């Protein structure tokens, strides 16, 4: 890889004869396969060579402190007037690049986050939910994440499950309410804690009765009104992303899937190249909650948006995920990154919804289908709802229907 980046004999000799030459060259080849630009590969090569003599990648692990010392005392290859010092941004970038290299070599000793002393119990609970309850991976991951938040919030004196009190749980739930969590979110949090402590009581890990007294805010049936942009706003959103830049082309395909099919962000992120049946004009969508694959007709507007992305933007690489990052390192787009993508795009056309992420386009899709005359059963099937109750919420946002009711002269009917 060095021969591709550098042509001058003196420069080539310096890179070939420098410390850890093989490790540096192998990593540069890896970066090239990840889609890094030629100029960025130059920068990586220069940074690694400048610190190579101060980094020990032998049998021992390299700490972040070791990397910082190496960057601060690295070798200068260019003559500079005076005692020039690197800027803070240059130093930060150099540390990041060296960390990525050392981590790729498997030599980085990361500073671990404060571990939960109840990690073993949480793992056992996760296995129970997966193997005995048959819950979806999304539900299991969400519950375990909430449990870890709770355990990490506890004082260190709570070193056993028996030492945890209902007061600790109430304080934690209340803190989330003060942080702006909705009543529905706090109710889901309480449900996760109640489920775990019920399991812990059955295992004899904690005192009996704690699960029964975990309280959560009262939630009324279909009290929340799903919020989403109007269909005219959705069309404005799609038009705003119809540009020719790589980001516009990719985002347009993603937003089209979110709006027209009402897909969840995780379902879009999970799409693979194999899920597109071009011959049969079908798209296979994996529903993580139901753990089934649902077939949709590949609408022409969706197919054209995806084809444009595949032909003009998506890099050639070994990844099979449909949507990838634009900048290197090239990797599948995560579900979490789709929410800010949608949020930014909505804000650019002047919409400030709360929440304003990818899920509001799912609500917009459902409301549009309802206004178009589709039945709740048809809408539920389109959205992949397991229960009709999930679809009933959208009957409250049929503003056109409510306006028609309001215009009726009820007095004439008496």
Secondary structure, 3 states (H helix, E strand, C coil): CHHHHCCCHHHHHHHHHCCCHHHHHHHHHHHHHCCCCHHHHHHHHHHHHHHHCCCCCCCCCEEHHHHHHHHHCCCCCCCCCCCCCCCHHHHHHHHHHHHHHHHHCCCEECCCCCCCCCHHHHHHHHHHHHHHHCCCHHHHHHHHHHHHHHHHHCCCCCCCHHHCCHHHHHHHHHHHHHCCCCHHHHHHHHHHHHHHHHHHHHHCCCCCCCHHHCCCCCCCCCCCCCCCCCHHHHHHHHHHCCCCCHHHHHHHHHHHHHHHHCCCHHHHHCCEHHHEECCCCEEEEEECCCCEEEEEECCHHHHHHHHHHHHHCCCCCCCCECCECCCCCCCECCHHHHHHHHHHHHHHCCCCCCCCCCHHHHHHHHHHHHHCCCCHHHHHHHHCCCCHHHHHHHHHHCHHHHHHHHHCCHHHHC
